[in-house]
Amino acid sequence: MEVFEAIKSRRSVRRYRREDVPDELVLKVLEAARWAPSSKNRQPWSFVVVRNPVVKKELAKLAAFGGFLAEAPVVIAVVTDPRASPRFHEVDGSCAVENMMLAAWSLGLGTCWIGTMDREGAKQLLGVPEELNLLTVIPLGYPAEESRAPSRKSLDELVYWERFGQRKSD
């Protein structure tokens, strides 16, 4: 899939088919994350791949709007290290997540960023050391349904030239 096609067509997926995702595809998604840019090339991320149904069910309980985590074939926890990149570990980790999400989509897999969750509880469940940061958990699987593209603001509404508030025609 061409990169702009992946960017424009990617959707957050909350319903997954009950079809296993081969390790080969999981590793391709993680390889895309590994190649994300990071401040001073610190690469302050690591990943926990979860397939265990009991653990996924417990993660789902810890995510306010992520009950569907229990049904995803795979969940990937994204862990960042504030010691490696004190100011930018979350930004760097977010770049890795976006690479993962786009790579997954290009492979026919769906994902969804889980924002609201009991991170400390999830860290404990997954054995993530206290000094590390659990950025998010990402469900991964084959979408069970198609979703329509949401509307987007036009570039005219978003872009200024030279100074904030100055439009191209000004």
C-alpha positions in Angstrom: 0.0 0.0 0.0 1.3 3.4 -0.9 2.1 5.6 2.1 -0.5 8.3 1.4 -3.1 5.7 0.8 -2.3 4.1 4.2 -2.4 7.5 5.9 -5.7 8.5 4.4 -7.5 5.2 4.7 -6.3 4.0 8.2 -9.1 3.8 10.8 -9.3 3.0 14.5 -10.6 -0.6 14.7 -12.6 -1.7 17.7 -14.0 -5.0 16.4 -11.7 -7.8 15.3 -12.2 -11.1 13.5 -11.4 -14.2 15.6 -8.4 -15.0 13.3 -4.9 -15.3 14.6 -2.3 -12.8 13.4 0.9 -14.7 12.5 4.1 -13.8 14.3 5.6 -12.9 11.0 3.1 -10.0 10.6 3.5 -8.9 14.3 7.2 -8.7 13.7 6.8 -6.6 10.6 4.6 -4.2 12.6 7.2 -4.0 15.3 10.0 -3.6 12.7 8.2 -0.5 11.5 8.1 0.8 15.1 11.8 0.1 15.5 12.5 2.4 12.5 10.6 5.4 13.9 12.6 8.6 14.5 13.7 9.5 18.0 15.4 12.3 19.7 19.2 11.8 19.4 18.4 8.3 18.1 17.9 7.2 21.7 15.1 4.7 20.7 13.6 4.8 24.2 11.0 2.1 23.5 10.3 -1.5 24.1 7.3 -3.6 23.4 5.4 -6.4 25.1 3.4 -8.7 22.8 0.4 -10.2 24.6 -1.6 -13.1 23.2 -2.8 -14.7 26.5 -6.6 -14.3 26.7 -6.6 -13.9 30.5 -4.1 -11.1 30.4 -6.0 -9.4 27.5 -9.2 -9.6 29.5 -7.5 -8.0 32.5 -6.0 -5.2 30.3 -9.5 -4.6 28.9 -10.8 -4.1 32.5 -8.1 -1.5 33.1 -9.0 0.5 30.0 -12.0 2.8 30.4 -13.0 2.6 26.7 -11.0 -0.4 25.7 -13.2 -3.4 26.5 -12.5 -4.6 23.0 -8.9 -5.4 24.0 -10.1 -8.7 25.2 -11.3 -9.7 21.7 -8.2 -8.6 19.8 -5.9 -11.5 18.8 -2.8 -9.5 19.8 -2.2 -6.6 22.1 1.1 -4.7 22.0 2.1 -2.7 25.0 4.4 0.2 24.2 6.8 1.1 27.0 9.1 4.1 27.0 12.1 4.8 29.1 12.3 8.3 30.6 15.9 7.7 31.6 16.9 7.2 27.9 15.2 10.3 26.7 13.9 12.4 29.7 12.1 15.1 27.7 11.0 13.2 24.6 10.4 9.6 25.4 6.6 10.0 25.0 7.0 11.9 21.7 9.4 9.3 20.4 7.2 6.5 21.5 4.2 8.1 19.8 6.2 8.2 16.5 6.9 4.4 17.0 3.1 3.8 17.6 2.1 5.8 14.4 4.6 3.7 12.4 3.1 0.6 13.9 -0.4 1.6 13.1 0.3 2.6 9.5 2.4 -0.6 8.9 -0.4 -2.7 10.4 -3.0 -1.1 8.2 -0.9 -1.6 5.1 -0.8 -5.3 6.0 -4.5 -5.5 6.3 -4.5 -5.3 10.1 -6.4 -2.9 12.4 -5.3 -1.0 15.5 -6.6 1.5 17.9 -4.7 3.9 20.3 -5.9 3.2 23.9 -5.6 6.5 25.7 -7.5 6.2 29.0 -6.4 3.4 31.2 -5.0 2.5 34.6 -1.4 2.5 33.5 0.0 1.5 36.9 -2.3 -1.5 37.0 -1.4 -2.5 33.5 2.3 -2.1 34.2 1.9 -4.4 37.2 0.0 -6.9 35.2 2.7 -6.9 32.4 5.7 -6.8 34.8 6.8 -3.4 33.5 9.4 -1.9 35.9 8.2 1.1 38.0 10.8 3.5 36.4 9.5 2.9 32.9 6.4 4.5 31.3 3.5 2.6 29.8 2.6 4.8 26.9 -0.3 2.8 25.5 -1.5 -0.6 24.6 -2.5 -1.3 20.9 -4.9 -4.0 19.9 -3.9 -5.7 16.6 -6.0 -7.9 14.4 -8.0 -8.3 11.2 -10.9 -5.8 11.2 -14.3 -7.3 11.6 -16.0 -4.5 9.8 -15.3 -1.6 7.4 -15.7 1.9 8.7 -16.2 5.1 6.8 -13.7 7.9 6.6 -14.4 10.6 9.1 -14.5 14.2 7.8 -11.4 16.3 8.0 -10.9 20.0 8.2 -9.5 21.5 5.0 -5.9 22.7 4.8 -7.3 26.2 4.5 -8.6 25.9 8.0 -5.3 24.5 9.4 -2.4 26.2 7.6 -0.9 29.6 8.1 2.0 31.1 6.2 4.9 32.9 7.8 3.0 33.8 10.9 0.2 32.2 12.9 -3.1 33.6 11.7 -1.8 34.7 8.3 -3.4 32.9 5.3 -1.7 32.4 2.0 -4.0 35.0 0.3 -3.4 37.7 3.0 
